[in-house]
Amino acid sequence: MKQIIKTMLVAGAVLFASCASQPSLQEYYVDNSENPNFLSIDVPASILKLNEEELNPTQKEAIESLRKFNLLAFKKNAENQVEYESEKKKVREILKGGDFVELMKINSKYGKGVIKYLGDEDAIDEVIIYGDSEDKGFALVRVLGKNMNPAHIIQLMQAIQKSDYKGEGLGEIGDFLKG
């Protein structure tokens, strides 16, 4: 009888610990995709429409390693200040998780952010870009691909900045990301 009680207690503790664990970034996206304070969109990498003739071989390789983008943005307003702070804290806690490797920090006139990744140093499977602004809200972008290289990602970001891509096809999130 004592053995059965001990087994049930251990099983209950394991179950409780697994329920209390922090959600993954993917679970966070799914949980908030229908929340009216969030804007959510999944887009294929082909939406970038970069002129391949203007890209160097490294940038072309970076584009070929991309599959899609998952964008999730919390649009802050006067009525959702408390929820904004709560959701921002949740995202930051998820990103502090041991699986994420920091690539760089961002500090601009628009706000603060960070770029992190999952995977091996020379074969990244997911890049996470997070940024927040006290007056606009925050945005979380998951860049999904196969064997992405950090140096290539930085070059790709430079190519996007030089291109004439203005956020077409992103709807409200494109307007949000533009500021």
C-alpha beads as a LAMMPS data file, in Angstrom:
LAMMPS data file: protein, C-alpha beads

179 atoms
178 bonds

1 atom types
1 bond types

-500.0 500.0 xlo xhi
-500.0 500.0 ylo yhi
-500.0 500.0 zlo zhi

Masses

1 110.0

Atoms # bond

1 1 1 0.000 0.000 0.000
2 1 1 2.813 2.423 0.891
3 1 1 4.514 1.605 -2.412
4 1 1 1.354 2.460 -4.363
5 1 1 1.006 5.793 -2.538
6 1 1 4.669 6.650 -3.182
7 1 1 4.292 5.769 -6.872
8 1 1 1.170 7.934 -7.157
9 1 1 2.911 10.849 -5.432
10 1 1 5.921 10.617 -7.745
11 1 1 3.670 10.377 -10.812
12 1 1 1.652 13.363 -9.572
13 1 1 4.810 15.400 -8.987
14 1 1 6.095 14.609 -12.481
15 1 1 2.721 15.511 -13.990
16 1 1 2.575 18.762 -12.008
17 1 1 6.118 19.702 -13.029
18 1 1 5.379 19.075 -16.699
19 1 1 2.205 21.185 -16.509
20 1 1 4.036 24.027 -14.775
21 1 1 6.784 24.135 -17.384
22 1 1 7.100 27.155 -19.604
23 1 1 5.431 27.042 -23.020
24 1 1 7.530 26.858 -26.150
25 1 1 7.678 29.738 -28.585
26 1 1 5.536 27.773 -31.027
27 1 1 2.905 27.181 -28.325
28 1 1 2.961 30.907 -27.550
29 1 1 2.277 31.696 -31.212
30 1 1 -0.617 29.229 -31.365
31 1 1 -2.103 30.369 -28.038
32 1 1 -2.151 34.032 -29.109
33 1 1 -2.956 33.809 -32.806
34 1 1 -6.667 34.412 -32.115
35 1 1 -6.149 37.051 -29.385
36 1 1 -7.573 40.388 -30.640
37 1 1 -4.559 42.302 -29.244
38 1 1 -2.236 40.344 -31.531
39 1 1 -1.659 40.482 -35.252
40 1 1 -0.530 37.143 -36.668
41 1 1 0.596 36.050 -40.115
42 1 1 2.579 33.201 -41.674
43 1 1 4.258 34.019 -44.959
44 1 1 6.512 32.120 -47.349
45 1 1 10.060 33.408 -47.802
46 1 1 9.243 34.087 -51.460
47 1 1 7.295 37.185 -50.370
48 1 1 10.587 39.089 -50.097
49 1 1 10.773 39.362 -53.901
50 1 1 14.430 40.345 -53.939
51 1 1 16.048 40.899 -57.313
52 1 1 18.438 37.948 -57.507
53 1 1 20.684 39.724 -60.038
54 1 1 21.544 42.276 -57.349
55 1 1 22.447 39.651 -54.732
56 1 1 25.886 38.244 -54.121
57 1 1 26.331 34.439 -53.894
58 1 1 26.211 34.480 -50.074
59 1 1 22.918 36.385 -50.064
60 1 1 21.472 33.998 -52.664
61 1 1 22.475 31.053 -50.488
62 1 1 20.813 32.719 -47.482
63 1 1 17.547 33.182 -49.405
64 1 1 17.582 29.570 -50.559
65 1 1 17.926 28.415 -46.931
66 1 1 14.710 30.245 -45.901
67 1 1 11.318 28.535 -45.838
68 1 1 8.859 30.869 -44.135
69 1 1 8.266 33.595 -41.577
70 1 1 5.867 33.504 -38.626
71 1 1 5.044 37.017 -37.472
72 1 1 3.240 37.830 -34.246
73 1 1 2.829 41.399 -33.035
74 1 1 1.129 42.825 -29.964
75 1 1 -0.410 46.166 -30.862
76 1 1 -0.362 48.278 -27.714
77 1 1 -3.047 50.837 -26.903
78 1 1 -4.359 52.682 -23.844
79 1 1 -6.758 49.859 -22.905
80 1 1 -4.301 46.931 -22.972
81 1 1 -1.281 48.317 -21.070
82 1 1 -1.467 45.650 -18.329
83 1 1 -1.801 42.803 -20.842
84 1 1 1.068 44.282 -22.893
85 1 1 3.403 44.191 -19.892
86 1 1 2.301 40.645 -19.037
87 1 1 2.740 39.333 -22.591
88 1 1 6.090 41.085 -23.006
89 1 1 7.293 39.412 -19.810
90 1 1 6.099 35.979 -21.051
91 1 1 7.969 36.347 -24.347
92 1 1 11.162 37.480 -22.640
93 1 1 10.998 34.481 -20.291
94 1 1 10.560 32.087 -23.208
95 1 1 13.511 33.674 -25.010
96 1 1 15.681 33.307 -21.901
97 1 1 15.317 29.537 -22.297
98 1 1 18.508 27.535 -22.580
99 1 1 17.903 26.445 -26.188
100 1 1 18.161 29.960 -27.628
101 1 1 21.559 31.387 -28.564
102 1 1 21.880 35.159 -28.757
103 1 1 23.198 36.447 -32.060
104 1 1 22.899 40.193 -31.465
105 1 1 21.084 42.896 -29.504
106 1 1 19.259 45.739 -31.181
107 1 1 18.876 49.216 -29.720
108 1 1 17.396 51.799 -32.057
109 1 1 15.174 54.850 -32.001
110 1 1 12.206 52.491 -32.534
111 1 1 12.901 50.334 -29.482
112 1 1 15.003 47.479 -28.163
113 1 1 15.295 43.967 -29.430
114 1 1 17.301 40.820 -29.779
115 1 1 18.070 38.259 -32.456
116 1 1 18.458 34.673 -31.283
117 1 1 18.600 31.318 -32.971
118 1 1 17.984 27.617 -32.456
119 1 1 20.239 24.973 -33.936
120 1 1 23.932 24.507 -34.510
121 1 1 26.206 27.475 -35.069
122 1 1 26.727 26.634 -38.733
123 1 1 23.312 25.067 -39.432
124 1 1 20.529 27.161 -37.910
125 1 1 16.958 25.934 -38.249
126 1 1 15.178 28.915 -36.693
127 1 1 16.027 32.589 -36.141
128 1 1 13.960 34.601 -33.680
129 1 1 13.775 38.366 -33.946
130 1 1 12.110 40.143 -31.033
131 1 1 11.658 43.864 -30.601
132 1 1 9.519 46.069 -28.421
133 1 1 8.579 49.712 -28.305
134 1 1 6.896 51.333 -25.326
135 1 1 4.443 53.212 -27.545
136 1 1 3.763 50.649 -30.329
137 1 1 3.953 47.216 -28.700
138 1 1 6.176 44.288 -29.605
139 1 1 6.853 42.059 -32.567
140 1 1 8.131 38.513 -32.659
141 1 1 9.353 37.021 -35.926
142 1 1 10.313 33.382 -36.382
143 1 1 12.409 32.848 -39.480
144 1 1 12.245 29.172 -40.352
145 1 1 14.682 27.533 -42.707
146 1 1 17.142 24.748 -43.167
147 1 1 20.855 25.011 -42.387
148 1 1 20.837 28.795 -42.206
149 1 1 24.169 30.453 -41.432
150 1 1 24.322 33.447 -38.990
151 1 1 26.693 35.409 -41.243
152 1 1 24.401 34.800 -44.205
153 1 1 21.371 35.979 -42.227
154 1 1 23.088 39.280 -41.451
155 1 1 23.974 39.742 -45.134
156 1 1 20.396 38.901 -46.077
157 1 1 19.101 41.556 -43.669
158 1 1 21.405 44.074 -45.347
159 1 1 20.073 43.051 -48.779
160 1 1 16.473 43.487 -47.593
161 1 1 17.294 46.963 -46.272
162 1 1 18.809 47.935 -49.657
163 1 1 15.859 46.497 -51.609
164 1 1 12.661 48.317 -52.442
165 1 1 10.571 45.825 -50.438
166 1 1 8.057 47.854 -48.432
167 1 1 6.180 45.122 -46.592
168 1 1 3.769 44.224 -49.386
169 1 1 1.665 41.193 -48.554
170 1 1 2.042 41.595 -44.807
171 1 1 -1.182 43.535 -44.246
172 1 1 -1.543 45.166 -40.821
173 1 1 1.729 43.671 -39.591
174 1 1 3.606 45.400 -42.405
175 1 1 2.183 48.729 -41.244
176 1 1 2.983 47.853 -37.631
177 1 1 6.604 46.917 -38.418
178 1 1 7.138 50.120 -40.396
179 1 1 6.313 52.134 -37.274

Bonds

1 1 1 2
2 1 2 3
3 1 3 4
4 1 4 5
5 1 5 6
6 1 6 7
7 1 7 8
8 1 8 9
9 1 9 10
10 1 10 11
11 1 11 12
12 1 12 13
13 1 13 14
14 1 14 15
15 1 15 16
16 1 16 17
17 1 17 18
18 1 18 19
19 1 19 20
20 1 20 21
21 1 21 22
22 1 22 23
23 1 23 24
24 1 24 25
25 1 25 26
26 1 26 27
27 1 27 28
28 1 28 29
29 1 29 30
30 1 30 31
31 1 31 32
32 1 32 33
33 1 33 34
34 1 34 35
35 1 35 36
36 1 36 37
37 1 37 38
38 1 38 39
39 1 39 40
40 1 40 41
41 1 41 42
42 1 42 43
43 1 43 44
44 1 44 45
45 1 45 46
46 1 46 47
47 1 47 48
48 1 48 49
49 1 49 50
50 1 50 51
51 1 51 52
52 1 52 53
53 1 53 54
54 1 54 55
55 1 55 56
56 1 56 57
57 1 57 58
58 1 58 59
59 1 59 60
60 1 60 61
61 1 61 62
62 1 62 63
63 1 63 64
64 1 64 65
65 1 65 66
66 1 66 67
67 1 67 68
68 1 68 69
69 1 69 70
70 1 70 71
71 1 71 72
72 1 72 73
73 1 73 74
74 1 74 75
75 1 75 76
76 1 76 77
77 1 77 78
78 1 78 79
79 1 79 80
80 1 80 81
81 1 81 82
82 1 82 83
83 1 83 84
84 1 84 85
85 1 85 86
86 1 86 87
87 1 87 88
88 1 88 89
89 1 89 90
90 1 90 91
91 1 91 92
92 1 92 93
93 1 93 94
94 1 94 95
95 1 95 96
96 1 96 97
97 1 97 98
98 1 98 99
99 1 99 100
100 1 100 101
101 1 101 102
102 1 102 103
103 1 103 104
104 1 104 105
105 1 105 106
106 1 106 107
107 1 107 108
108 1 108 109
109 1 109 110
110 1 110 111
111 1 111 112
112 1 112 113
113 1 113 114
114 1 114 115
115 1 115 116
116 1 116 117
117 1 117 118
118 1 118 119
119 1 119 120
120 1 120 121
121 1 121 122
122 1 122 123
123 1 123 124
124 1 124 125
125 1 125 126
126 1 126 127
127 1 127 128
128 1 128 129
129 1 129 130
130 1 130 131
131 1 131 132
132 1 132 133
133 1 133 134
134 1 134 135
135 1 135 136
136 1 136 137
137 1 137 138
138 1 138 139
139 1 139 140
140 1 140 141
141 1 141 142
142 1 142 143
143 1 143 144
144 1 144 145
145 1 145 146
146 1 146 147
147 1 147 148
148 1 148 149
149 1 149 150
150 1 150 151
151 1 151 152
152 1 152 153
153 1 153 154
154 1 154 155
155 1 155 156
156 1 156 157
157 1 157 158
158 1 158 159
159 1 159 160
160 1 160 161
161 1 161 162
162 1 162 163
163 1 163 164
164 1 164 165
165 1 165 166
166 1 166 167
167 1 167 168
168 1 168 169
169 1 169 170
170 1 170 171
171 1 171 172
172 1 172 173
173 1 173 174
174 1 174 175
175 1 175 176
176 1 176 177
177 1 177 178
178 1 178 179
